[in-house]
Amino acid sequence: MPNYKSDNINEIFNKTNLWQTYIKVESEMSQAQAEVGIIPQWAADNISKNASIDLIGIKKIEKTFNKTKSLILSIVKEFSNVCGEAGEYIHWGGTTRNIIDTGYTILIREAHHHILEQLSFALLKLSEMSLKHSSTPMVARTFGQNALPISFGFKIAGWIENLSRVDQRFKQVERRVFSLHFGGAVGAMHGFGDKGYEFTEVLSKRLGLVNTLVHNRVSKDKFIEYLISLTLLGMSIGQISKEINLLMSQSISELSEIISKNQISSSTMPHKLNPILISDVLSQSNLLRAKISGLIELGMPQHEGDSSVDKSLEVIIEETTILSFNLLLNFNNLLNNINVNTTKMKENLFQSKDYIASENLMLNLAKKMGRQKSHDLIQKIIKKTCSEKKSVREGLSNNQTILKYLSREEILIHLDPLNYLGQSISIAKKASSLGKETSEQIQKRISSPFLEIL
């Protein structure tokens, strides 16, 4: 399974990369405006030639910012200084929020590529596990109690389809979040003359974004929707990890983390071997899910601009995308270090072997005497034998009413848990294929810098 270095995504929103992205937007803006005749082409070419944070100088921008208290204005001022006469055409008709929102949209897309790649790895790993354990028997549990026999591959199949739905939500939101809102001071394109929509059509294609009809500054729902999709990723990973954690508990012991040679779990209890990796995943999934609490309020800015909402969103976008990536990174690390105790799974299943498949017996008997009569009879026998601390299997296989319709051999066959896995095996194999296909589709999608949205 491929590995991905987490430090890459942590660099996406750092000052140098963020400011360089703003400069890139200014440069692409000038080229798009030159193409539709708003500014001269020679000026746009000069602007693009000098569109480098190294040429402009971070320290110069910082010095100007200390005076102006406006970051984009400071970048534009210092950018103009290195472009000579062409500098007069930088930022023509645009506004600060156009540059910042567009810059953040580009950086979110960059972070999203990394998040999708980790999701692809997780689906591929789960696909392998589902196929490998498609027929590994275990007990299913409902309300915390033993229910019916299934295969471990079937349980993993549910995880695969859950994460596949995560990607479906991502695909649906990508066209909306990776869109352009670049309409000037209040969104009505005042500064672009009668070429506003023509200009944004060109600019959106140059940046790999979807053009919009209304280029206002207060359509924050696209960012909110994307952030909510990330919190739902946290929910899905949290649900899967919580289940893994339960299966690791000492009373169940069907899964465990691979323990390193010198790993110490407790500072005071020498006998303890606590899982370590799962704790990080559960903690990060909790933090990611908690991000949803204030998002809806941020989707309601006032009038044509609301800087309090803008600044809050910038912080949450950075925190949430980085947290989502690191959650998936740690989840993949967990999946790579899980030991599946197939012996314990079978042992736990067979602790209830006398009655865990009683539904199978009930349905086969129902063909002879009716479902409700069959259900009531078997339930009565199980209650009686359990209260008398006798063998349920013997009580069912020796019951004269049942023996009128089924032989003792047939009864024992129907009660065998290994004969009653439902469609666990076929579902696990189909889900394995789904996981592999979804992983491949994600890899294909992220091979395009624009995620195939245009």
N, C-alpha and C positions, 0 to 999 in steps of 0.2 A: 504494500500500500504506500503511495507517495507521501512524503512529508512536506510540510509547508512551514516556512520560517515566519514566526509571529511578528518579528520586529519590522517587517515591511509595512504592515498596515498601521503600525504605530507612528510611522513617519508621514503618513498621508496628510494629516491635518497639522503638521508642524508649521511654524511661521514661514520658513523658506519656501516650502512647497505650496502653501496657501497663497502667499503673495505672488509667487511665480504663476499660479493659476489665474489670479486676477489679471496679471499682465498679459497672459495668453488670451484671456477673454477680450481685453482691450485691443490686442493685435488682430484677433479674428473679427472683431467688430469693425475695425478700420478696413479690412479686406472686403468684408461683405458690403460695407457702405460704398467702397470704391467700385465694386462690381455693379451696383445699381445706380451709380452716378451721384451719390451724396457728397463724397469727397474725392479729390484727385487720386489716381492710381499711384503716382510717384510718391505721394505722401504716405499712402498705405504701405507701400513697399519699404519705405524708410522706417516706418513704425515697426513693421514686422522684423526688419533686420536688427533692430535694437531691443527687441522684446525679451530681455534677459535680466533677471534679478542681479546677476553678477555685474553686468554693464551699468545698470542703474544705481546699484549699491544699497544694501540693507541699512547701513548706518546713515546714509543721506536721507532715506525715507523716514527712519526713526527720528532724526533731528527735525525734519519738517513736521512730522506728526506731533512732536512735543509742542510745536507752535500752533498748528491748525486744529489739532484734536480730531481731525477727520482722516482716516486711514486711506480711503480711495482717493481723496483729493491730494493727499501727500504723494501717493504712488504716481498719480497722473502728473503732478507738478515735476517730480524728479525724472519721470519717464520723458516728459516733454523736453527737459533740459538736454537729454542726450540725443534727441531727434532733430535738433535745430529747427528750421522753419516748418518741417513736417509736424513738429510737436503741437502746433496750433490746431491740428485736426484730431488729436487724441480725445476720446471720450465725447465725440460730437453727438449731442442730443441724448446721451445716456444719463443715468443717475446712479448714485452709489449702490442702491439696492439691486439694480439690474446686474451690476458686476458681482456683488457678493452672492446673491442667490444663484446666479449662473455658475460662479466659481464653486460654490458648495455642491451644486447639482453634479458637476463634473467629478468632484472628489468623492461624493457619495457613490457614484457609478464605479469609480476606481475601487473603493472599499467593497462594494457589492460584488465585484468580480472575485475578490478574495473569499468573501463569505460563501458565494456559490461554489467555489472550488472545494472548500471544506465540506460543504453539504454533499457534493458529488462523491468525495472520498467516503463519507459516512454511509451513503446509500450503497456504494460498491462493497464496503466491508460487511454491512448487514446482509446484502445479497448473498455473499459467500457463506455467511453463517447460517442463513435460512436454508440454503440448499444442503449444506453439510449436515444440518440437524433436522432436516425435513421429516425424518421418521424417528427421531429421538423421543421416546415417550416420557411424559411428565404429567403431573396433575394440574388441571386448571382450578382456579379458586375464584369464588364469588362471595362477597360479603366477608372476605377473610377466611372462608371455610372451603374445604375440599369440594369440588363440584363434579367434573367429568375428566376422563383422560384426553389429552391432546398431545401434540408434539411440540418440542421447543421451537422448531422451525415455524410452526403456526403462530406462536407468540411473537416471534421476530417479524413475521409477515405483517402483523398489525403495525409494528414500528415502521416498517418500510413504507406502507401505504400512508401512514401519518406524515412522514417526511416528504413523500411525493406530493401530498397536498400542500405542504409548505412551499414547495417549488411552484406548484400551480398558482398559488397566491402571489408569489414573486413575479411570475410571468405576467399576470394580470395587472400588477401595479407598475411594472417597469415602464410601460408606455406613458403612464400618467406622471410618475415622479421624474422621469428623465425627459422633461419637456422644458420649453423655453418661455420665460416671461420677461420681456425686454422692451417695455413700452415707454421708457423715459420717466419723467418726474412722477406722474400719476397714472401712467399706463396707457394713455390715449395717443401715444406716438407724436406728440406735438413737435418734438425737435427733429423729426425725420421728414418733414414736409408731407408730400403725397406719396412717398415711397416707403412708408413705414412697414406695411405688411410684406412688400416685396423684399425689403431689407431683412426682416426677421425670418423670412422663408430661406434666404441664402445663408444667414447666420446659423440657423438651426441645423441645416445640412452640414455646414462646416464643423459644427461642434458635435454632430451626431445626436441631436436632440429632436424631439417632436415639436413642431410649431403649434401654437395655440391661437385661438381666435381673439380672446381678451387677454392682453398682456399686462394685467394689473399687478400690483405688488402685494396684494392681500390674499391671493389664492394659495393658502398654506395647507389646504387639505391634502395636497399631493404628498407633502413631506410627512404629514400626520399619518396618512394611510400607509406609507412605507414604514414608518417607525412602528406602527401597530403590527404590521406583518412581521417585524423583527421580534416584538414581544410575544407574538404567537409562536414564533420559532422557539423562544425561551420556554413557552408552555409545553410544546411538543418534546423538546429535549428533556425538560423537567419531568414530564410524565414517564418517559422511557427510563430515565436515570433513577427515578424513584422506584420503579419496578425492579430495576437491576439491584438497587440497594436492598430492597426487601428480600430478593432471592439470595443475597449475600448474607442475610442475617443468620446467626448461628443455629437457630431453630430450624432453618430451611437448608442452608448451605449448598444450594444448587449451582450458584455462581460464586466466584471469588476473584480477587485481583491477584495477579502474579506478583509475589512478594520478592523483592530483591534480597540478595544474600545477607547484607548487613542492616536491613531495615528494622527500625525499632518503633513499635506502635505506642507504647505507654511508658511514661517515665517512672511509674510506680508498680505496674502489674506486669511482671515478666512473661506471663502466659499469653498476653493479648497480642493478636495480629489484626489490628484495625485496618480496614480499607482506607487508602489515602486519596487516590485519584478521584473517586466518586464524590468526595466531599467538595472538591473544587468545582466540579460540574454542577452539583446541586446548589451550591452557593451562588455561582454565576447565573444559573437559570432563575433563581429567586430574584436576583438583582435586575435581570433583564425583564422579567414579568412585571416587576414593580414600576418600570418606566411608563407603563400605560396609564397610571393614575392621573397625571396632569396633562396628557396629550390633547384631549378633546378641547380643553379650555384654550389651548394655544392655537386652535383652528379658527378662532373668532376674533381676528384683529379688527381695529376700528377704521372706518372710512377708507381712504386710499393708501394708508401707510400707518404702521404702528411699530415703532422701534423696540418697544418692550417685548413684544412677541418675537420680533426678528432675533434679538440677542439671546433670548431664552432658547429658541429653536437651534441656534448655532451650537450652543453648549450641548444640548440633548442629542443632536445629530452626531457630534463627535463621540460622545460617551457611548451611545447606543450601538453605533456601527462597530466600534472597536471591541466593545463587550460581546457583541454577537459573534464576531470572528473568533475571539479568544475562547468563548464557550464551545464553539464547534471544534476548535483545535484541541481543547482538553477532552471533549467528548470522543474524538477520534483516538486520542491517546488512550483513553479508557477502553474503547473497543479493542484496541491492539493489545491490551494487557488483561483481558478477561479469560479466566479459566472456566470451562464448562464441565461441571461434575456430572457426567451422564449417569454414573452409578448411583449417586445420591438422588438424582431425579427419579430413577426407576424405583429406588428404595422408598422414597416418599410416596410415590404412586401406589406401591404394593402394600403400604401400611393400611390402605383402605380397600384392598383388592376384593374383599368379600362383597362389598356393596357399591363400589365407585361406578360400576357399569350397570347398576340396577335398572337404569332407564332403558338400556338395551333389552334386558329381560322383559321389562314391562311392555315395551312396544311390540315385541314378538309374541308375548302372551296376549296382548290386546287384539291381535289378529284373530284370536280364537274366541275371546270372551268379552271384548269391548275395552276401550281405553280406560274409562273411569273405574270399572270393576277391577281391572288389572292393577291400576295404580293403587287403589285402596287396599287390595289384598297384599301386595308386596310391601307397602308401607307398614301395614299392621304386623306382618311377619318380622320385618326389620326392627321395629320398636320392641316387640316382644322378646326377640332373641337378644337384643342389646341390653334390655332391662334385666334379663336373666343371665347376662354375661356368657351367652352361648355363641357358637359359630353361626354367623348370618348365612354363610354359604351353605352350611348343613341344613339350617332351617329352611332355606329356599329350595334346595335341591331335594329335600325329603317331604316337602309339603304335598299332601295328597291332591289338593285342588289343582295345583300347578301341574302335577304329574299326570293329570287326566289329559292335558293338552301337549305337554312337552316331556321328552325323556330326560332322565337325570344327566345324560351326556350333553344334550342340547342346552339344558339349564346352565351347566358349568361353562360351556362354550360362550354363551351369551354373557356370563358374568366375568369373563376374562377381560381385563382392562385393555390388553393389547389388541383385542378384536373390536375395540370400540373407540377408535381415534377419529371418527367422523371423516371429514374430508381434509383433515389437518395436513396430510402429506401433499396432496395435490395443490392445496392453497399455498403451502409454503414454497413449492416449486414455482408456481405462477408469480408469487410475490418476489421471489428471487429474480425472475426474469424482469419484472417491473422495476426493481431496484437497479438492476444493471442497465436497462434501457434508459431510465431517468438520469442515471449518472452520466451515461454517454451523451444524452441530449444536453445536459448542463455543460459538459466539456465542449460540445460543439458551439453552444451559445456563447460561452465566454471566450472562445477563440476569436470572436468578433469584438473589437474595442467598443462597439456601439450596441452590443447584445442583440443584434439582428432586429432592432425595433424600428428601423427606417424601411 
